């Protein structure tokens, strides 16, 4: 683990073996009236892009980041290492914001 500037909070590093999931107070919801997905968090709302939505839908706390990237690489016929790097980067950012736990 790497420690941020706040020594009381340790930064969780997302790796290919991490099994990301959303804490109970964070929800991924679809708004059928607007046709959009939202991440609902206390006092915050995020509107993820279509690729982020596909990643977040797979963040169940069971599948690893590598499993998620492998599935996306197959679905989108894209290079696994590129998908893995992008997935880790996105999940790390969300983890740092407290939206994802791993």
C-alpha positions as CSV (number, residue, x, y, z in Angstrom):
1,X,0.0,0.0,0.0
2,X,1.0,3.5,-0.7
3,X,0.2,6.2,1.9
4,X,-1.4,9.5,0.7
5,X,-0.6,12.9,2.3
6,X,-3.2,12.1,5.0
7,X,-1.4,9.5,7.1
8,X,-4.6,8.2,8.6
9,X,-5.9,7.0,5.3
10,X,-4.0,4.4,3.3
11,X,-4.3,4.5,-0.5
12,X,-5.5,1.2,-2.0
13,X,-3.6,0.4,-5.2
14,X,-5.6,-1.3,-7.9
15,X,-3.8,-4.2,-9.5
16,X,-4.8,-6.9,-12.0
17,X,-5.6,-9.2,-9.1
18,X,-7.9,-6.6,-7.3
19,X,-11.5,-7.5,-7.0
20,X,-13.3,-4.2,-7.2
21,X,-16.8,-3.6,-6.0
22,X,-19.0,-0.7,-4.9
23,X,-19.5,0.0,-1.2
24,X,-23.2,-0.4,-0.1
25,X,-23.7,3.4,-0.1
26,X,-22.7,3.8,-3.8
27,X,-25.2,2.7,-6.5
28,X,-25.0,2.4,-10.3
29,X,-28.4,3.3,-11.6
30,X,-30.0,3.6,-15.0
31,X,-32.4,6.5,-15.6
32,X,-34.7,5.1,-18.2
33,X,-36.5,8.4,-18.8
34,X,-33.2,10.0,-19.8
35,X,-31.5,6.9,-21.1
36,X,-28.4,7.6,-18.9
37,X,-26.5,5.8,-16.2
38,X,-25.4,7.5,-13.0
39,X,-23.2,6.6,-10.1
40,X,-25.0,7.8,-7.0
41,X,-22.9,8.6,-3.9
42,X,-23.6,10.6,-0.8
43,X,-23.7,14.2,-2.0
44,X,-22.3,13.3,-5.4
45,X,-23.5,12.1,-8.7
46,X,-21.3,10.9,-11.5
47,X,-22.3,10.4,-15.1
48,X,-19.9,7.8,-16.4
49,X,-19.1,7.4,-20.1
50,X,-20.2,4.2,-22.0
51,X,-16.9,2.4,-21.5
52,X,-16.8,3.2,-17.7
53,X,-20.4,1.9,-17.4
54,X,-19.3,-1.4,-18.9
55,X,-16.5,-1.7,-16.4
56,X,-18.6,-0.6,-13.5
57,X,-21.3,-3.2,-14.3
58,X,-18.7,-5.9,-13.9
59,X,-17.4,-4.6,-10.5
60,X,-19.1,-7.1,-8.3
61,X,-16.3,-7.8,-5.8
62,X,-15.9,-11.3,-7.2
63,X,-14.3,-10.8,-10.6
64,X,-10.7,-9.5,-10.7
65,X,-9.6,-6.5,-12.8
66,X,-7.8,-8.9,-15.1
67,X,-11.1,-10.9,-15.5
68,X,-13.0,-7.7,-16.3
69,X,-10.3,-6.6,-18.8
70,X,-10.2,-10.0,-20.5
71,X,-14.0,-10.0,-20.9
72,X,-13.9,-6.4,-22.3
73,X,-11.0,-7.2,-24.7
74,X,-13.1,-10.1,-26.1
75,X,-16.3,-8.1,-26.3
76,X,-14.6,-5.2,-28.1
77,X,-11.9,-7.1,-30.0
78,X,-9.3,-4.9,-28.4
79,X,-5.7,-5.5,-27.1
80,X,-5.9,-7.0,-23.6
81,X,-2.9,-5.0,-22.2
82,X,-4.4,-1.7,-23.4
83,X,-7.8,-2.5,-21.9
84,X,-6.1,-3.7,-18.7
85,X,-4.1,-0.5,-18.3
86,X,-7.1,1.7,-19.0
87,X,-9.3,-0.3,-16.6
88,X,-6.7,0.0,-13.8
89,X,-6.3,3.7,-14.4
90,X,-10.1,4.4,-14.3
91,X,-10.7,2.1,-11.2
92,X,-7.7,3.7,-9.4
93,X,-9.2,7.1,-9.9
94,X,-12.6,5.9,-8.6
95,X,-10.9,4.1,-5.7
96,X,-9.1,7.3,-4.7
97,X,-12.6,9.0,-4.6
98,X,-14.1,6.3,-2.5
99,X,-16.5,5.1,-5.2
100,X,-14.8,1.7,-5.6
101,X,-13.3,-0.6,-3.0
102,X,-10.9,-3.4,-3.8
